[in-house]
């Protein structure tokens, strides 16, 4: 057992020749940092002052989380007196200089593709390979946060590490309190790149046009004049520090992306790019597909109940959908939602509600007013709409004029 008190690590480390268990210690350290507990920093200091070759390897992943939190707490002047102690200041500087993941490093990638995984071993390799094979290893990294998978995901991830030099993963122990939103936050915090590509899932296969999305983002970035999220079709790109400052995600499973985008829309820091979808959802075993459908439906209904101003009208429409049809759901899903809505409504009244900074109607209005293809947006902003710098195939994709369905309402 390791105790987060000053001086305790060296005493305990000597009796554990195999080294600390990263999967057990990282979540506890993150919890300490999240509450601004200085014992967490003392623990890092003790670790660094008692370095061994094995420990250097273990500390590498730990520092991903620790260094970001150290910087955040220092900015809030929580450690002004603490850092006067020379040995602590020197140790933090040592961590900063030694950390290969730190963004000032000349070897650090410029972009991080952030992926979250839980029990998707059946699609993982194909999905990640479709991304890794199209991106320059000198500019990009692909980072997967495994959320405590119980299938053979870790074996697949280890195989991908050997296959791609710009791929890495972090394995976390399963925590029932951590939802997808918080896992996404951890993936962004752990990213080495200045920019992050988000919402790329472990069961999606991508055609080779992601780098073109990055190119268009930088073209827009040149004249917009402030940080923003460019939301594309099932993915998006923004500066890492911007998302951590103006986000992060709510700790929810479903609609965590929409909830964050609502906050960005309120600040007018969100733009929607229309183009032909070039990602394919991979087929999964029937058992996993059924379980995911039930899980997704429960989470989606919970979120819809919280954001609806007329809850009984919402319930009424969901109960009617199997008989009169739904604009967004198949008959099977509509029937499932009708069976689940009453018990989920009862449970939702017992939990903390999820609040949105703007209403769905306001968000939909914002979305329709700010969306468009790249040429359409550039013309609207009185900029050059030319996209001849892209390949002929990419030009067709990113000037695709048929409107996508857009955002689903909560009903």
Buried (B, 14 or more C-beta within 10 A) or exposed (E): EBEBEEEBBEEBBEEEEEEBEBEEBBBEBBEBBEEBBBBBBBBBBBBBBBEEEEBEEBBBBBBBBBBBBBEBBBEEEBBEEBBEEEEBEEBBEBBBEBBEBBBEEEEBBBBBBBBBBBBBBBBBBBBBBBBBEBBEEEBBBBBBBBBBBEBBBBEBBEBBEEEBEBBBBBBBBEEEEBBBBBBBBBBBBBBBBBBBBBBBBBBBBBBBBBBBBBBBBEBBBEEBEEBBBBBBBBBBBBBBBBBBEBBBBBBBBBBBBBBBBBBBBBEEBBBBBBBBEBBEEBEBEEEBEEEBBEEBBBBBBBBBBBBBEEBEEBBEBBBEBBEEEBEEBEEEBBBBBBBBBEEBBEEBEEEEEBEBEBEBEBBBEBBEEBBBBBBBBBEEBEBEBEBEEBEEEBBEBBBBEEEEEEBBEBB
